[in-house]
Amino acid sequence: MIEKEELQTLIPHKGKMLLLDRVIEYDIEHSIRAEYNITKDCLFYDPVLNGVPAWAGFEFMAQAISALTGIRKRAKGEKPKIGFILSIPLMRMEIPSFKNGSSLEVYVKESDCTDMIYTYEGEAFLENKKVMEGKLMVMELSDERFKNLIEGAGIS
């Protein structure tokens, strides 16, 4: 198990942007299972829903992917790289929100890799019931490519 303090060394998200509390288990080559306790402190918390809208589930999945990538990089003695969500070709939600006080478990598995483009299949569970599933395509960038992208976009 990897707790939040160690997670902060594996992924670039910090503060309220960090949407994982722990990694429950992982297979360094293929998959990861992580958990997040939904609270009012969550970046996506909506007081009207008294929780987090289910559409934000893709970001929980993306951060689980980031954690798996960070674990892989650490095993090679490398530092984590910035990743980007390129597309979400499939996302199905069974509920409108993740309620305050609930514990969301996210599972993602790598299903394809071409050059720097990775495809992951993900699922989210509340109380052992699958409430969301989806597919995410992500890209990992070297520090130099990330810097060039930011400069090219005029972002400082």
N, C-alpha and C positions, 0 to 999 in steps of 0.2 A: 504494500500500500504506500502511496505517495501522498503526503498531506500538503496543505496549501502553501506553507512556508517553502518547501522544496519545489513545488510547482512553479513558484515565482522565478526560479532559476532556469526553468525549462521552456517557458513561453514568454513572449514579449508583453503580454497584457498585465497591467498593474492596477491597483486600486479598484474602483468600481467596474473597470473594464475586465477584470478577472472573473470569469463566470464558472469556475470549477472550484470545489472545495477539496476534492481528493480524487486520486486515481485508485480505483479498487483493484484492478488487475490489467495486465497487458501482455500481449505477445508481440515482442519488439518488431517482428517481421510483418504482422498483419492487422492487429486489432487492439482496441483499448476500451475499457469500461470505466467511466468516471461518474462523479456524483456532485450535485449542487443543491444546497438547501435554499429554497425560495424564501426570501425575506423582503421587508420593505426597503432594505438597503440595495437591492438589485438595481442595476442601471435601467432595466426595462420595466421596473415595477409600475403598475398602474393602479392608483387607489380606487378607481371606479370598479375595476375587476377584483380588487383585493388580491392581486397576484400579477403574474407576468403573462402577456399574450402568448399564445402557443406559437404564433409565427416567429417569435424570437428563438424558438427551438433550434433553428438552423445555426445560430451563433454558438449555442452550447455544443452542438456537434462539431462545428469548426474549431472551437477551442480544444475539444478532445483530440482532434486531428493534430492541432498544434502541439499538444502535450506529447503525443506519440512521436511526432517529428523531433521534438526536443529530447526525448529519451533516446532516440536513435542517434542524434548528433552527439549527445553526451557519451554514449558508448564508444563512439569513434574519436572522442577527444576534441570535438568541434563545438562551436557555440551555435545556439539556435538561429535560424534565419527567419526573415519576414515571409509570411505567406499571404496569399490573396484568394478570396473566393471568386472564381471565374463565373460559375453558374450554379444554379440549383434546378436541375432539370426535372426533379420529382420531389414533391413534399406533400404528405398527407397527414392531416391532423384529425384526431378523434374527439378532441375537446377544445373549447375556445381559449382556455388559459390554464396556467399552472398556479394553483392557489398558494397564498402565503402560508408558510408553515409546512408545506409539503417538501419531499425530497425527490428530486428528479435524477434518474439514473440514465446515462447516455452511453450507447454502445456504437462504435464505428469500426468498420472493417474496410481495408483497402481492397478494391476490386479490379483496378487497372492502373497502369502507369505507362505514360509515353513521354519521353524526354523529361521535362520539368512539370508536366501536367499529371495530376493524380485524381482518380475517381474513388470516392468512398461511399459506402452505403451505411446509413445510420438509422438508429432506432432510439426512441426515448420512452422511458417507463415511469409510471407513478404506481407505487404499491404493487410492483411486479406485473402491472398491466400495461401492455404496449399502447401508448397514446399518440405516437407520432412515428413516421418513418420517412426517409428521404434519401436523396442522392446528391452529393456535392462534388463539384469539380474544383480543384484548387491548384495553385501554382506556387512554387517556392522560388524566391529570388535571392541571389547572392547580394551581399552588402553593396557591391559596386553597381549591379543592375538596379537595385532599389534606389540608390543615390541618383543614378541617371534618370530613372523614371520620375522621381520627385523634382529634380531640376528641370526636366523636360516639360513637366506640368506647371512649372512656375510656382511650386509650393515651397515655402521656406520654413 
